Amino acid sequence: MCKNFNTIKTTGHAPIKAWTKGVPFEEQAQAQLKNIAAMPIVHSHIAVMPDVHMGKGATIGSVIPSVDAVIPAAVGVDIGCGMVATKTTLTASQLPDNLAGIRHAFEAAVPHGRTGGRKGKRDRGAWHNIPELVADEWQKLEVRFERICQKHPAIKKSNHVNHLGTMGTGNHFLELCLDEHDAVWIMLHSGSRGVGNRIGNYFIELAKKEMQRHQMHLPDMDLAYLSEGSEYFNDYVEAVEWAQDFAAKNREIMMFNAINALRKVLPVSFETADLAVNCHHNYISREHHFGKDCFVTRKGAVRAQKGEMGIIPGSMGARSFIVRGLGNPDSFNSCSHGAGRVMSRTKAKKVFNIQDQIDATQGVECRKDEAVIDEIPHAYKDIEKVMAAQKDLVEVVYTLKQIVCVKG
């Protein structure tokens, strides 16, 4: 297999292998990665995906193998965030010319966005009357959750059942897409919502206190880690694994509701095809690489073992890809989780206006207002160049283009 990565030498403990040929790779992200490479817990090397950009503590678009320890901030607070896509038996010719009805049906079926925090207003992005399906699925998660909360009561003070089956804000989305054969797909992006955020922030702070207690000097306190055998290590791994299960179930419920919403507005019947992909891209996994058992933290990266299916979305005006992993060992069997931002949300809102957003999303039935300018396609890397940079990590199975997009 050809070597498509650049090796960045560091003064730290481990080298960096970066699949960034032909794509922007900001200096701040490189500096952040070098801080991680200096950590003694890192095994072999760090793999950097082409959608890499600076994050909090750890870089988004990075794969970090660690031995006998995990870095909570490297996992982040959107634990288990990921994608699900389902192919249907519908074709483009069976859809109406005006797709606004489908967008409105999706918006009604899946709570999204957020209006919480404003006195007297209820959060439109959460359930207020828990649907039966959500209640049934929550029961399957609740026993483990209560066990975690018995040891860490602060985690219970979070949105959990009322966020199960909801999308959230930011770059989370629900889309109707067409592939190159004009088959219709439903695709969505979300994670563990409020409860995952609470778990992530709670254990990040515990890890920092652990470092202070042991007088550990780190290049960045956001890289505070929990060592295997320490007081909170097992509790954190248990909580993260639960949040990952919550996130996967969250996506399943949203997909179920989106499919039913589509059935209600279309005059033709359809089925969902056998092909459905549900993958995390913010999570930890116990794996074996380069001679050692380790914890692999994928922060904005998808596992791409040989033959494993994954999803790499573009921005709301670009193509997305259903891919099959090539099992590249140097990347720890990983690939990018999307296009990756080239500018912050704040900067995007300063640089672009509503007309720019309208022009960039031509042909897509979506909101085109000031509130979604931070998600304008120009704020992201060129997905075509991102895919070219990782041609030795995945092969493209389907190419999708969205025609309806619901953003939080």
Buried (B, 14 or more C-beta within 10 A) or exposed (E): EEEBBEEBEBEBBBBBBBBBBEBBBBEEBBEBBBBBBBBEBBBBBBBBBBBBBBBBBBBBBBBBBBBBBBBBBBBBBBBBBBBBBBBBEBBEEBBEEEBEBBBBBBBEBBBBBBEEEEEEEEBBBBBEEBEEBBEEBBEEBBEBBEEBBEEBEEBBEBBBBBBBBBBBEBBBBBBBBBBEEEBBBBBBBBBBBBBBBBBBBBBBEBBBEBBEEEEBEBBBBBBBBBBBEBEBBEBBBBBBBBBBBBBBBBBBBBBBBBBEBBBEBBEEEBEBBEBBBBBBBBBBBEBEBEEEEBBBBBBBBBBBBEEBBBBBBBBBBBBBBBBBBBBBEBBBBBBBBBBBBBBEBEEBBEEBEBEBBEBBBEEBBBBBEEEBBBBBBBBBBBBEBBBBBBBBBBEBBBBBBBBBBBBB
